[in-house]
């Protein structure tokens, strides 16, 4: 499943979900690299 996370104040990364961490952050994989950050929140239409 593709997910988008925020790293820092304005950097976003999209990749395959690896796992959900205990503090609410997500770990995603892009190629052979792993990134951790908070999920992008969905806004109501």
N, C-alpha and C positions, 0 to 999 in steps of 0.2 A: 504494500500500500504506500503510495507516495504521500509524503507529509512535508510541510514547510515549517521551518523553525527560524527564530530570530536569535542572532548572535550579536551581542552588543546593542547599540541603539538604533542602527539602521542597516545592518547586514543580514540578509535572509538567505537561507540555503534550503534547497528542495532535494529530497532523496528518498530512499526506501527506509521505512521504519525498522529499526533493529530492536529497540526495547524502550520501555518507559521507566525512568529512574524514580526513586522514592521521593524526591523533592519536587516532582511534577515536570521536570525537564524530559525531553525526548532525545534519544540517540538515533541518528540516521546515518545511512551509508551512501556515499557518493563515490563510485568506483571502488578503490581499495582504502579510502579514508573514512574515518568516523567523525561526526560532528555532534556536539551536544548543545542544546539550547531550548528556549521556551517555545511552545507551539504558537503559531499565528492564530489569533482569535477570529472567529467567523462573525461577521456583522449581519444584522437582520436587514432584509430588503425593504 
